[in-house]
Amino acid sequence: MTQISATDQILLLLREQLQRSERGRVRGADREQRRSATAQQRIEALAAIRDLPERDFRRALVRGLLGERLGEELIAEPAFEAVTGEVLRLIEASPEAQRLLDRVARDFRTT
């Protein structure tokens, strides 16, 4: 059996988010009908804040993706911030993951 590293899991999450974002744009899907619309709406609201530092936005994007996958109730846990920071560090350490995060962030910022 093939073992999937943490970086591979992050890349999968980013690719899935990018695909959902593209599908939603192509079909013109109603935001209320999208899976995890509350996380999506929070990220879109943050993307609209133009003076929010880019790294803060990326951290919020990673936090939203993790919350969507692991459960929204975990976001309030103090340890969740540490996990978010570690995942962001892993993404920034991988050129491929960084490119995917850049693309997802750009898509949210231009929508």
CNS distance restraints for C-alpha pairs under 8 A (distance, minus, plus):
assign (resid   4 and name CA) (resid   8 and name CA) 5.97 0.50 0.50
assign (resid   4 and name CA) (resid   9 and name CA) 6.73 0.50 0.50
assign (resid   5 and name CA) (resid   9 and name CA) 6.39 0.50 0.50
assign (resid   6 and name CA) (resid  10 and name CA) 6.24 0.50 0.50
assign (resid   7 and name CA) (resid  11 and name CA) 6.18 0.50 0.50
assign (resid   7 and name CA) (resid  90 and name CA) 6.54 0.50 0.50
assign (resid   7 and name CA) (resid  91 and name CA) 6.99 0.50 0.50
assign (resid   7 and name CA) (resid  94 and name CA) 7.63 0.50 0.50
assign (resid   7 and name CA) (resid  97 and name CA) 7.59 0.50 0.50
assign (resid   8 and name CA) (resid  12 and name CA) 6.21 0.50 0.50
assign (resid   9 and name CA) (resid  13 and name CA) 6.31 0.50 0.50
assign (resid  10 and name CA) (resid  14 and name CA) 6.21 0.50 0.50
assign (resid  10 and name CA) (resid  87 and name CA) 7.59 0.50 0.50
assign (resid  10 and name CA) (resid  91 and name CA) 7.23 0.50 0.50
assign (resid  10 and name CA) (resid  97 and name CA) 7.34 0.50 0.50
assign (resid  11 and name CA) (resid  15 and name CA) 6.07 0.50 0.50
assign (resid  11 and name CA) (resid  96 and name CA) 7.89 0.50 0.50
assign (resid  11 and name CA) (resid  97 and name CA) 5.59 0.50 0.50
assign (resid  11 and name CA) (resid 100 and name CA) 7.40 0.50 0.50
assign (resid  12 and name CA) (resid  16 and name CA) 6.09 0.50 0.50
assign (resid  13 and name CA) (resid  17 and name CA) 6.18 0.50 0.50
assign (resid  13 and name CA) (resid  65 and name CA) 7.25 0.50 0.50
assign (resid  14 and name CA) (resid  18 and name CA) 6.14 0.50 0.50
assign (resid  14 and name CA) (resid  97 and name CA) 7.73 0.50 0.50
assign (resid  14 and name CA) (resid 100 and name CA) 6.27 0.50 0.50
assign (resid  14 and name CA) (resid 101 and name CA) 6.51 0.50 0.50
assign (resid  14 and name CA) (resid 104 and name CA) 7.31 0.50 0.50
assign (resid  15 and name CA) (resid  19 and name CA) 6.11 0.50 0.50
assign (resid  15 and name CA) (resid 100 and name CA) 7.03 0.50 0.50
assign (resid  16 and name CA) (resid  20 and name CA) 6.12 0.50 0.50
assign (resid  17 and name CA) (resid  21 and name CA) 6.05 0.50 0.50
assign (resid  17 and name CA) (resid  65 and name CA) 7.76 0.50 0.50
assign (resid  17 and name CA) (resid 104 and name CA) 7.35 0.50 0.50
assign (resid  18 and name CA) (resid  22 and name CA) 6.13 0.50 0.50
assign (resid  18 and name CA) (resid 103 and name CA) 7.79 0.50 0.50
assign (resid  18 and name CA) (resid 104 and name CA) 5.69 0.50 0.50
assign (resid  19 and name CA) (resid  23 and name CA) 6.00 0.50 0.50
assign (resid  20 and name CA) (resid  24 and name CA) 5.98 0.50 0.50
assign (resid  21 and name CA) (resid  25 and name CA) 6.26 0.50 0.50
assign (resid  21 and name CA) (resid 107 and name CA) 7.81 0.50 0.50
assign (resid  22 and name CA) (resid  26 and name CA) 6.13 0.50 0.50
assign (resid  23 and name CA) (resid  27 and name CA) 6.05 0.50 0.50
assign (resid  23 and name CA) (resid  29 and name CA) 7.96 0.50 0.50
assign (resid  24 and name CA) (resid  28 and name CA) 5.50 0.50 0.50
assign (resid  24 and name CA) (resid  29 and name CA) 4.90 0.50 0.50
assign (resid  24 and name CA) (resid  30 and name CA) 7.82 0.50 0.50
assign (resid  24 and name CA) (resid  34 and name CA) 7.96 0.50 0.50
assign (resid  25 and name CA) (resid  29 and name CA) 6.82 0.50 0.50
assign (resid  29 and name CA) (resid  33 and name CA) 7.15 0.50 0.50
assign (resid  29 and name CA) (resid  34 and name CA) 7.28 0.50 0.50
assign (resid  30 and name CA) (resid  34 and name CA) 6.86 0.50 0.50
assign (resid  31 and name CA) (resid  37 and name CA) 6.22 0.50 0.50
assign (resid  31 and name CA) (resid  40 and name CA) 7.99 0.50 0.50
assign (resid  31 and name CA) (resid  41 and name CA) 7.84 0.50 0.50
assign (resid  32 and name CA) (resid  37 and name CA) 5.83 0.50 0.50
assign (resid  33 and name CA) (resid  37 and name CA) 7.12 0.50 0.50
assign (resid  36 and name CA) (resid  40 and name CA) 6.44 0.50 0.50
assign (resid  36 and name CA) (resid  68 and name CA) 6.34 0.50 0.50
assign (resid  37 and name CA) (resid  41 and name CA) 5.90 0.50 0.50
assign (resid  38 and name CA) (resid  42 and name CA) 6.19 0.50 0.50
assign (resid  39 and name CA) (resid  43 and name CA) 6.28 0.50 0.50
assign (resid  39 and name CA) (resid  64 and name CA) 5.53 0.50 0.50
assign (resid  39 and name CA) (resid  65 and name CA) 7.66 0.50 0.50
assign (resid  39 and name CA) (resid  67 and name CA) 7.63 0.50 0.50
assign (resid  39 and name CA) (resid  68 and name CA) 6.68 0.50 0.50
assign (resid  40 and name CA) (resid  44 and name CA) 6.15 0.50 0.50
assign (resid  40 and name CA) (resid  64 and name CA) 7.58 0.50 0.50
assign (resid  41 and name CA) (resid  45 and name CA) 6.06 0.50 0.50
assign (resid  42 and name CA) (resid  46 and name CA) 6.27 0.50 0.50
assign (resid  42 and name CA) (resid  64 and name CA) 7.91 0.50 0.50
assign (resid  43 and name CA) (resid  47 and name CA) 6.09 0.50 0.50
assign (resid  43 and name CA) (resid  60 and name CA) 6.99 0.50 0.50
assign (resid  43 and name CA) (resid  61 and name CA) 6.14 0.50 0.50
assign (resid  43 and name CA) (resid  64 and name CA) 6.99 0.50 0.50
assign (resid  43 and name CA) (resid 108 and name CA) 7.67 0.50 0.50
assign (resid  44 and name CA) (resid  48 and name CA) 6.36 0.50 0.50
assign (resid  44 and name CA) (resid 108 and name CA) 6.28 0.50 0.50
assign (resid  44 and name CA) (resid 109 and name CA) 7.79 0.50 0.50
assign (resid  45 and name CA) (resid  49 and name CA) 6.96 0.50 0.50
assign (resid  46 and name CA) (resid  52 and name CA) 7.63 0.50 0.50
assign (resid  46 and name CA) (resid  57 and name CA) 6.76 0.50 0.50
assign (resid  46 and name CA) (resid  60 and name CA) 7.97 0.50 0.50
assign (resid  47 and name CA) (resid  57 and name CA) 6.98 0.50 0.50
assign (resid  47 and name CA) (resid 108 and name CA) 6.00 0.50 0.50
assign (resid  47 and name CA) (resid 109 and name CA) 5.02 0.50 0.50
assign (resid  48 and name CA) (resid 109 and name CA) 6.73 0.50 0.50
assign (resid  52 and name CA) (resid  56 and name CA) 6.74 0.50 0.50
assign (resid  52 and name CA) (resid  57 and name CA) 6.61 0.50 0.50
assign (resid  53 and name CA) (resid  57 and name CA) 6.40 0.50 0.50
assign (resid  54 and name CA) (resid  58 and name CA) 6.19 0.50 0.50
assign (resid  55 and name CA) (resid  59 and name CA) 6.09 0.50 0.50
assign (resid  56 and name CA) (resid  60 and name CA) 6.22 0.50 0.50
assign (resid  57 and name CA) (resid  61 and name CA) 6.12 0.50 0.50
assign (resid  57 and name CA) (resid 105 and name CA) 7.79 0.50 0.50
assign (resid  58 and name CA) (resid  62 and name CA) 6.20 0.50 0.50
assign (resid  58 and name CA) (resid  88 and name CA) 7.95 0.50 0.50
assign (resid  58 and name CA) (resid 101 and name CA) 7.46 0.50 0.50
assign (resid  58 and name CA) (resid 105 and name CA) 6.64 0.50 0.50
assign (resid  59 and name CA) (resid  63 and name CA) 6.05 0.50 0.50
assign (resid  59 and name CA) (resid  84 and name CA) 7.08 0.50 0.50
assign (resid  59 and name CA) (resid  85 and name CA) 7.27 0.50 0.50
assign (resid  59 and name CA) (resid  88 and name CA) 6.49 0.50 0.50
assign (resid  60 and name CA) (resid  64 and name CA) 6.03 0.50 0.50
assign (resid  61 and name CA) (resid  65 and name CA) 6.27 0.50 0.50
assign (resid  61 and name CA) (resid 105 and name CA) 7.45 0.50 0.50
assign (resid  62 and name CA) (resid  66 and name CA) 6.12 0.50 0.50
assign (resid  62 and name CA) (resid  84 and name CA) 6.57 0.50 0.50
assign (resid  62 and name CA) (resid  87 and name CA) 7.54 0.50 0.50
assign (resid  62 and name CA) (resid  88 and name CA) 6.74 0.50 0.50
assign (resid  63 and name CA) (resid  67 and name CA) 5.98 0.50 0.50
assign (resid  63 and name CA) (resid  75 and name CA) 7.74 0.50 0.50
assign (resid  63 and name CA) (resid  81 and name CA) 7.89 0.50 0.50
assign (resid  63 and name CA) (resid  84 and name CA) 5.63 0.50 0.50
assign (resid  64 and name CA) (resid  68 and name CA) 6.04 0.50 0.50
assign (resid  65 and name CA) (resid  69 and name CA) 6.30 0.50 0.50
assign (resid  66 and name CA) (resid  70 and name CA) 5.76 0.50 0.50
assign (resid  66 and name CA) (resid  71 and name CA) 7.72 0.50 0.50
assign (resid  66 and name CA) (resid  84 and name CA) 7.52 0.50 0.50
assign (resid  67 and name CA) (resid  71 and name CA) 5.07 0.50 0.50
assign (resid  67 and name CA) (resid  72 and name CA) 4.79 0.50 0.50
assign (resid  67 and name CA) (resid  73 and name CA) 7.74 0.50 0.50
assign (resid  67 and name CA) (resid  74 and name CA) 6.76 0.50 0.50
assign (resid  67 and name CA) (resid  75 and name CA) 5.99 0.50 0.50
assign (resid  68 and name CA) (resid  72 and name CA) 6.08 0.50 0.50
assign (resid  70 and name CA) (resid  74 and name CA) 7.17 0.50 0.50
assign (resid  71 and name CA) (resid  75 and name CA) 7.60 0.50 0.50
assign (resid  73 and name CA) (resid  77 and name CA) 7.91 0.50 0.50
assign (resid  74 and name CA) (resid  80 and name CA) 6.60 0.50 0.50
assign (resid  75 and name CA) (resid  80 and name CA) 5.88 0.50 0.50
assign (resid  75 and name CA) (resid  81 and name CA) 7.76 0.50 0.50
assign (resid  76 and name CA) (resid  80 and name CA) 7.29 0.50 0.50
assign (resid  77 and name CA) (resid  81 and name CA) 7.61 0.50 0.50
assign (resid  78 and name CA) (resid  82 and name CA) 7.41 0.50 0.50
assign (resid  79 and name CA) (resid  83 and name CA) 6.41 0.50 0.50
assign (resid  80 and name CA) (resid  84 and name CA) 6.09 0.50 0.50
assign (resid  81 and name CA) (resid  85 and name CA) 6.16 0.50 0.50
assign (resid  82 and name CA) (resid  86 and name CA) 6.22 0.50 0.50
assign (resid  83 and name CA) (resid  87 and name CA) 6.13 0.50 0.50
assign (resid  84 and name CA) (resid  88 and name CA) 6.13 0.50 0.50
assign (resid  85 and name CA) (resid  89 and name CA) 6.14 0.50 0.50
assign (resid  86 and name CA) (resid  90 and name CA) 6.24 0.50 0.50
assign (resid  87 and name CA) (resid  91 and name CA) 6.20 0.50 0.50
assign (resid  88 and name CA) (resid  92 and name CA) 6.14 0.50 0.50
assign (resid  89 and name CA) (resid  93 and name CA) 6.20 0.50 0.50
assign (resid  90 and name CA) (resid  94 and name CA) 6.53 0.50 0.50
assign (resid  91 and name CA) (resid  95 and name CA) 7.78 0.50 0.50
assign (resid  91 and name CA) (resid  97 and name CA) 5.11 0.50 0.50
assign (resid  91 and name CA) (resid  98 and name CA) 5.50 0.50 0.50
assign (resid  91 and name CA) (resid 101 and name CA) 7.69 0.50 0.50
assign (resid  92 and name CA) (resid  97 and name CA) 7.04 0.50 0.50
assign (resid  92 and name CA) (resid  98 and name CA) 5.30 0.50 0.50
assign (resid  93 and name CA) (resid  97 and name CA) 8.00 0.50 0.50
assign (resid  93 and name CA) (resid  98 and name CA) 7.49 0.50 0.50
assign (resid  94 and name CA) (resid  98 and name CA) 5.97 0.50 0.50
assign (resid  95 and name CA) (resid  99 and name CA) 6.16 0.50 0.50
assign (resid  96 and name CA) (resid 100 and name CA) 6.39 0.50 0.50
assign (resid  97 and name CA) (resid 101 and name CA) 6.15 0.50 0.50
assign (resid  98 and name CA) (resid 102 and name CA) 6.00 0.50 0.50
assign (resid  99 and name CA) (resid 103 and name CA) 6.18 0.50 0.50
assign (resid 100 and name CA) (resid 104 and name CA) 6.20 0.50 0.50
assign (resid 101 and name CA) (resid 105 and name CA) 5.97 0.50 0.50
assign (resid 102 and name CA) (resid 106 and name CA) 5.98 0.50 0.50
assign (resid 103 and name CA) (resid 107 and name CA) 6.10 0.50 0.50
assign (resid 104 and name CA) (resid 108 and name CA) 6.34 0.50 0.50
assign (resid 105 and name CA) (resid 109 and name CA) 6.14 0.50 0.50
assign (resid 106 and name CA) (resid 110 and name CA) 6.09 0.50 0.50
assign (resid 107 and name CA) (resid 111 and name CA) 6.14 0.50 0.50
